[in-house]
Amino acid sequence: MKTLGQQLMAEFLGTFALVFIGAGSGVVSGAVAGVLGVALAHGLVIAVMVSALGHISGAHFNPAVTVGAWVAGKVETLRAVLYAVVQFAAAAAGAGLLRLALPESIWRESNLGSTAIARNFGITTGKAILIEGVLTFFLVLTVFAVAVDDRGVFKSVAGLPIGLVLVFDILMGGPLTGASMNPARSFGPALVSWTWTDLWVYFIGPVTGAVIAASVYWLAFLRGREVSVPRTETPIGGGPEEELLPAE
């Protein structure tokens, strides 16, 4: 039986890895990685971390995913709040370690891999919110399909589909908004590099997209349907069907 403490630790580790590797790839993208490298770095780290830790915490690693799961009743309010707090803390820690590991001359140019709106491409604040919302919609819809729905393929392919969504989302949206899809991913580098420009966009867009995706999937495919397996067997679960032990 998993304890809440174990679940929070899993969320911390997964989010930490996402920010350290993802933001790190953003720091070196101009010289080495490029948008394809950034997309692959984010997709691979999520695929591995979801596969490694999904059976413990559900592997949200993203406050927007947690909000979506909460809206659909797949995670209770207290756990959702604790998950979000830990995700933001892990993002700050991951960005902090990245800053410590890299010379300032390298990370300062990209503000530690902070996400930013490409206003030189004509992307306005409204367009950025729309793009982030749509990208997050695809991410959360996929999360629900493979990790919430007990008919999903999670046990067969683990985090691969979720990681691949990040890849194609970043290939499209990376040059336009940074393709965050994750308030914590944007918050960590912004805090550590003290770059707050347009940060609210990366809260409103992803959370809105996540809520819409969760609502659409629940209304279209899950409403009125009895779950055929215990919620503990579907990784993102943890609702009323899963009894938690208190943290030690």
Secondary structure, 3 states (H helix, E strand, C coil): CCEHHHHHHHHHHHHHHHHHHHHHHHHCHHHHHHHHHHHHHHHHHHHHHHHHHHHHHCCCCCHHHHHHHHHCCCCCHHHHHHHHHHHHHHHHHHHHHHHHHCCHHHHCCCCCCCCCCCHHHCCCHHHHHHHHHHHHHHHHHHHHHHHHCCCCCHHHHCCHHHHHHHHHHHHHHHHHHCCCCCHHHHHHHHHHHCCCCCCCHHHHHHHHHHHHHHHHHHHHHHCCCCCCCCHHHCCCCCCCCCCCECCC
